[in-house]
Amino acid sequence: MEMTLTPTAVQMVQGFLDQHGGTPEAGLRVSVMPGGCSGFQYEVDIDKAPEGDDEILLRHGLRIFVDPFSAQYLDGLEIDYVTSLMGSGFAFRNPQAAGGCGCGSSFTV
């Protein structure tokens, strides 16, 4: 499975891990959940360890955990961290998304 993080996203995730007592087993969980205005929405969180059936990706020294359901929708995903007048947060560029909405965290396939 291919997934990339921009240098800014890597820096932010590493900062979150450092702030919240990240252990060597900890990592970024990236998942897709039904919902949002377009059908699916992205979720990111810091997890203490992977679940039993997670795919574990290593990117720039970070561990990324992806569950099997989410993996089918995330191949090729690029995660960035952006700051704008509207606020700051993770931004997702997904080549599998057929559409999305203005919030940037909801998509259709």
N, C-alpha and C positions, 0 to 999 in steps of 0.2 A: 504494500500500500504506500502510495506517495502522499506526503504532506510536508509543507514547508512553513517555516516561521520566519518572518523578517527579523533583522537584527533588533529593531525596536521591540517587537513582541517577545523575543528571547530575553531581552533586558528586563522587561516588565514581569515576565513569568519568574525569572530568577529572583527578582526583588520580592515577589509574593512568597516564594518558597523560603527565602531568607527571613522574612518578617514573621512567618507563621511556623517557624521551627522545622523546616523541611529536613527530612532524613534522607539517607541514600535511596531508600525505597520509594520516596514521595515523587509525585509527578503531576503533570497537567492532564486532567481528564477532559477530552473533547467528545461531545456526544450530540446526537440529533434526537429531538423529541417531537412527537406529533403536537401541533398547535401553532400559535402565531397566526398572523393574518394571511399567510400564503400556504399553510398546510404543515410545514415543518419549521422548527426553530433550533438554532445552535445553542448549546450550553457548554460553558467552560468552568472548571472548578479545580482546586488543588485537592488531590487525594493522597492519603498516607501511603497507599500501596495499590497495586493493580488487583482487579478481581480475577478469579480463576480462568475465565475464558477471554480476557482482554488481549488485544493485540498491543504489544509494547514497542513503540517506536523510539529511537534515540536520535535526537536532533540537537546539534550544538551543545552537547553535554546534558540536555534535558530529556527526561523520560516523559513520553506522551502515551496515555492509556485510551484505547478506543474499544468499545464493546462491539460484538459482532453485528448487531442491528445497525448501529451508526456507521460502521466501516463501509457498508455498501453505498452510502451517500457522501462519503468524505474523501474518496480517492482523488488526488489532485488538488486538494484544498490548500489555499495559502491563507495563513493567519497573520494579520498585521495588528499593530496597536496604534490608533490615531487619536490626535487631539485636535478639536475644532471649537468653534464658538458654541456649538451645541453640547459640548462635553467631550469626554474621552472614553475610550473603550476598545475592545477588540473588534476588528473588521474582518470579514470573511470574503474571499474570492473563490468561488466554487465552480469549476468548469462543468459540473453535472447539473447545476441549477438551471432550470428552464425559465425561471422568473423569480421575482422577489418583490419586496415592498420597500417603502421609504425608511423603515426602521433599520434595515441592514442586517437584522438577525433572524429573518424569516425568509423561507424560499420554497419554491415548488420544483418538482422533478418531472 
